[in-house]
Amino acid sequence: MFYLKDNEKKLPITCDNVYTTCPQCGREHKVDLEEILESGEHDLDTTQVYCEECSAERQAHRQNSTPGGAYETVQAIAQRFRVDVKVVQDIVRSGMAAGLSANACFLGARLALSMATGDSELFSVEEVADSLGCSVEETMNQLHAEGVEPVTVATSPIFRAVIEDVKRERGLNE
């Protein structure tokens, strides 16, 4: 039997008396410790459990914003930067806890790991701004504050004909 000790009083921990507060809405709700701890990826100090409503909302948001699924995206990022999946999961969880979208969290993980490892990563300022839900100007200011200098990449002239053909096929020249 596991129990909590308050002064000399022992309070047994059962499947019916463990509660937490949802990190998103602040609502108190019951949790099943066995279910949470059985994966081996969680601990009592840092694990946050969302209430049923917020979990459903977050799951719907993840499904709508991650084409390959969240776990596959996390795995791809971990593999790209040669880090443990748990590192990427921790970055994504902290972003989600701060209220960022899944896409913003994935982009943030890529950016953070790029800066930490020195491996370059390429995405547009527009992509960053869209993921963060702010303007390009605000994004540029934040990138400058973090010491990141965006670059412009130009295509070699030898590829211009191919680019023009693709644009013409897609009706993008008009």
Backbone torsions as a table, in degrees:
resi	resn	phi	psi	omega
1	MET	NA	138.3	173.6
2	PHE	-104.2	148.0	180.0
3	TYR	-151.6	160.7	172.1
4	LEU	-98.1	148.2	-179.7
5	LYS	-118.8	121.0	177.9
6	ASP	-119.3	108.2	-169.7
7	ASN	56.4	-115.4	179.0
8	GLU	-107.0	-0.4	-178.3
9	LYS	-85.5	132.2	178.2
10	LYS	-99.7	126.4	177.5
11	LEU	-111.3	110.2	-178.0
12	PRO	-65.3	142.4	174.7
13	ILE	-94.9	120.3	-179.9
14	THR	-126.8	174.4	179.0
15	CYS	-70.2	-10.0	-177.9
16	ASP	-105.6	-3.6	-174.7
17	ASN	-125.9	22.6	178.8
18	VAL	-106.6	123.8	-177.9
19	TYR	-129.0	159.9	173.3
20	THR	-146.8	177.0	178.0
21	THR	-112.2	132.5	179.1
22	CYS	-63.4	126.7	-179.5
23	PRO	-69.7	-14.2	-179.1
24	GLN	-93.3	-50.6	-174.4
25	CYS	-107.4	-12.9	178.2
26	GLY	83.9	2.3	-179.3
27	ARG	-73.6	137.9	174.6
28	GLU	-78.5	136.9	179.1
29	HIS	-150.0	157.5	-179.3
30	LYS	-76.9	144.4	175.7
31	VAL	-130.3	156.8	176.8
32	ASP	-105.3	101.1	-177.3
33	LEU	-58.3	-39.0	-179.0
34	GLU	-58.9	-46.0	179.9
35	GLU	-63.1	-41.7	-177.8
36	ILE	-68.4	-41.8	-173.5
37	LEU	-87.0	-14.1	-174.8
38	GLU	-65.7	-25.9	-179.7
39	SER	-72.2	-21.3	-178.5
40	GLY	79.8	-1.1	-178.2
41	GLU	-96.9	-2.4	-174.5
42	HIS	-120.9	157.9	173.7
43	ASP	-136.6	163.9	-175.6
44	LEU	-71.0	-23.9	-176.4
45	ASP	-78.9	-36.5	-172.3
46	THR	-114.8	-8.8	-177.2
47	THR	-72.0	132.2	174.7
48	GLN	-115.9	136.9	-179.4
49	VAL	-120.9	123.1	179.5
50	TYR	-83.3	148.9	176.5
51	CYS	-65.7	169.5	-177.0
52	GLU	-57.8	-44.9	-177.9
53	GLU	-65.6	-47.1	-179.2
54	CYS	-67.8	-35.6	176.6
55	SER	-62.0	-44.4	179.4
56	ALA	-63.4	-42.1	179.1
57	GLU	-63.4	-44.8	179.9
58	ARG	-65.6	-40.3	179.5
59	GLN	-64.0	-43.8	178.3
60	ALA	-62.2	-41.8	179.4
61	HIS	-63.3	-42.5	179.6
62	ARG	-64.1	-43.0	-178.5
63	GLN	-65.4	-34.4	179.9
64	ASN	-77.8	-21.3	-173.2
65	SER	-112.1	0.2	179.5
66	THR	-130.4	101.7	-176.0
67	PRO	-56.3	-42.7	-176.8
68	GLY	-92.0	0.1	-176.1
69	GLY	95.2	148.6	-174.8
70	ALA	-62.9	-45.9	-175.5
71	TYR	-66.1	-39.4	178.1
72	GLU	-63.1	-37.9	178.9
73	THR	-66.5	-43.8	178.2
74	VAL	-61.1	-44.7	179.0
75	GLN	-60.9	-43.1	-179.7
76	ALA	-63.2	-40.9	178.7
77	ILE	-65.5	-44.9	179.4
78	ALA	-60.0	-44.2	179.7
79	GLN	-65.5	-42.7	-179.9
80	ARG	-57.1	-41.3	-176.5
81	PHE	-102.0	6.4	177.1
82	ARG	54.6	50.2	176.1
83	VAL	-125.8	164.1	177.7
84	ASP	-66.8	143.9	179.1
85	VAL	-55.2	-36.0	-179.0
86	LYS	-60.1	-33.8	178.3
87	VAL	-62.4	-46.7	179.7
88	VAL	-66.6	-42.4	178.5
89	GLN	-58.5	-42.2	179.6
90	ASP	-63.2	-41.2	178.6
91	ILE	-64.0	-46.2	-178.9
92	VAL	-64.4	-43.6	178.9
93	ARG	-59.6	-42.9	-178.9
94	SER	-65.5	-36.7	176.1
95	GLY	-66.7	-41.6	178.6
96	MET	-64.5	-40.0	179.1
97	ALA	-64.3	-27.2	177.8
98	ALA	-84.2	0.2	176.3
99	GLY	91.1	11.5	178.7
100	LEU	-79.2	155.4	176.1
101	SER	-72.4	164.6	178.6
102	ALA	-59.8	-43.5	179.8
103	ASN	-61.8	-40.5	178.0
104	ALA	-64.3	-38.1	178.9
105	CYS	-66.0	-42.1	179.2
106	PHE	-65.5	-43.1	178.3
107	LEU	-63.7	-42.7	177.9
108	GLY	-61.9	-39.3	177.5
109	ALA	-63.6	-44.1	178.2
110	ARG	-60.9	-44.5	-179.3
111	LEU	-65.9	-46.5	-179.4
112	ALA	-61.9	-44.8	-179.5
113	LEU	-69.3	-33.8	175.6
114	SER	-61.8	-45.4	179.9
115	MET	-68.4	-37.9	-177.7
116	ALA	-71.1	-36.6	-175.5
117	THR	-94.9	-18.2	-175.7
118	GLY	82.6	0.4	176.2
119	ASP	-78.2	132.9	-178.6
120	SER	-75.3	151.6	179.0
121	GLU	-138.9	140.3	-174.6
122	LEU	-116.8	121.2	168.9
123	PHE	-153.1	157.0	-176.3
124	SER	-80.8	155.6	175.7
125	VAL	-62.8	-35.2	178.1
126	GLU	-62.5	-40.2	178.6
127	GLU	-63.8	-42.4	178.4
128	VAL	-63.8	-47.7	-178.8
129	ALA	-60.3	-44.3	-179.8
130	ASP	-62.4	-43.0	179.7
131	SER	-65.3	-35.1	-178.8
132	LEU	-87.8	-11.6	179.8
133	GLY	71.7	36.7	177.9
134	CYS	-135.7	177.3	-177.3
135	SER	-77.7	163.1	176.4
136	VAL	-61.1	-40.2	179.9
137	GLU	-62.5	-44.9	178.2
138	GLU	-62.3	-39.7	178.6
139	THR	-63.4	-45.8	179.0
140	MET	-59.2	-44.3	179.3
141	ASN	-60.5	-43.0	-180.0
142	GLN	-67.3	-42.2	178.1
143	LEU	-60.9	-43.8	177.8
144	HIS	-61.1	-41.5	179.9
145	ALA	-63.2	-30.2	179.2
146	GLU	-87.9	-0.1	179.2
147	GLY	83.2	17.6	179.6
148	VAL	-101.5	124.8	178.7
149	GLU	-107.3	107.1	178.1
150	PRO	-61.7	149.6	178.6
151	VAL	-122.2	156.9	174.8
152	THR	-103.3	129.6	179.2
153	VAL	-106.7	127.8	179.6
154	ALA	-111.7	144.8	179.0
155	THR	-80.9	142.1	178.1
156	SER	-60.6	143.9	179.8
157	PRO	-56.1	-25.8	-178.1
158	ILE	-68.1	-16.9	-179.9
159	PHE	-98.1	-4.7	-176.0
160	ARG	-57.9	-40.7	-179.3
161	ALA	-61.7	-42.3	179.7
162	VAL	-65.1	-43.4	179.2
163	ILE	-61.6	-44.2	178.8
164	GLU	-62.9	-39.9	177.6
165	ASP	-61.9	-44.9	-180.0
166	VAL	-64.5	-43.6	178.7
167	LYS	-60.9	-42.7	-179.7
168	ARG	-63.4	-43.7	179.3
169	GLU	-61.3	-35.3	-177.5
170	ARG	-92.6	0.8	179.3
171	GLY	71.1	28.9	-176.8
172	LEU	-93.6	-5.4	-177.6
173	ASN	-82.7	-17.0	-173.3
174	GLU	-78.9	NA	NA
